[in-house]
Amino acid sequence: MWLLREAHLASSRLSDCSAAMAPHNAYLAYKRDTKDLTFWIVHASNACITSSKTDGVTATEQLNHTGQVKVSDILSMAVRIREKAMTVPATIYRLFRSVIEKRLVVHAVFPGGNRAEARLRR
């Protein structure tokens, strides 16, 4: 399943985001890549929990069946993946880089975005 998803991720990267890209498209590309990265993190974390249970270790963590994640949960999922010494495919490293680069582009196009997000949190 992951191989199919990775192939999809690789094919969707053919139209990479650049500074010359229309602002709306840059934002959509950033959101798409963030969604794909979150998808992988959730599924890798679930695989770690499942394999811990089959290894006879009692895992106190719950599987994420919804795919919805709080920002605060991502760190614990990443730590879980690291502790299990799961191999991270090169596609995922490229996806991390892509998300960071696209976030920078979106921030350059919409510099007031952080202030708008801060107002929404209040």
N, C-alpha and C positions, 0 to 999 in steps of 0.2 A: 504494500500500500504506500509506504513512504517513497519507494522508488518512483512510482507513478506520480506522486505529488511533486517530487523533486524534478522530474522531467517536465511537468507542467510549469513549475517555478522557473526553470531554465529557459523554456520557450517564451514565457511571458516577459523575460528580461531583454528580449531583442530590441525593444523600443525603449532604450534607457532615457531617463530624464536629463535634461541639460538646462543651463541658465536661459537659453533662448526659447525654451518651451513655454507655451501659453500658461499663465498662472493657474488657471483652473486645472489643466492637464497635469501640471507639476504637483499640485495638491492631491489629485486623484491617484497619481503614481505613488506618491509618498504613503497615502492611506492604504493602497493595495499591498505595497511591500510590507508595511507594518502589520497588516492583517495576516499575510502569509507567514511572516516571522513568528507572530503570536501563535498561529496554528501549529507550527512545528514545535515551539516550546511547550505548548500544552500537551501535544501528543507524545513528545519525548518524555516529559515529566510523568504522564500516565503510564508509559511503558516502564519507567523506572519503578513506579509504585507496584505495578502488576508483577514485575520480575522479583521484587523484594518479597512479595507475598508467596510466590511460588518457590522461593529459596528458603522458606520456613521462617523468614523474619517477619515479625508483626509490624506492619506499617500503620502508623496512626494517621497518615495523610489520606485524604479522600480523593478519588478519581474525579477529574473535571469532565462531566458529561455534557455541559452546556457550551463550552468554548468561550464563555465570558470570563474575563480575568480582570482583577483590580491591578493597578500598577504595583501596589505593594506585594502582590502575590508573585510577580514575575521574578523577583530576586530569589525567593525561596525555591521556585521551580528551577531556576538556573543552577542554584547550589545543589539541588537534588540530582540534576543531570551530571554535574561535575563530580559529585561524590560517587556516583555509579560508574564513573569513568566511561560514559557513553561516547562513542565516536561521533563527532560532529562533522557532517559532510561539508565538503568545500563549498557546495552551493549555499549552505546556510551562512558561512563566513562572508561570501559575496553578498548575500542578502543583508546581513548586518551592515556592511559597508555602504550598500545602496540606500538603506534606510537613513543612515547618518548623512550621506551626501544629499539626499533628497530633502531631508529635514532642513539642512542648511540653505538649500535653494528656496524652499517654501518660506523660511524665516526671512530671507533677503527680499522676497517678493511681498510678503505680508509682515513687515516688522512690528506692527502693533498687535500681532496675534497673541503674544503672551499677556499683554495687558487685558485684552478682551477675554482670554481664558480666566484670568485672575478675577475679573468682574463677575464672570459666570459662577465661579466657585463660592462667592460670598453669599 
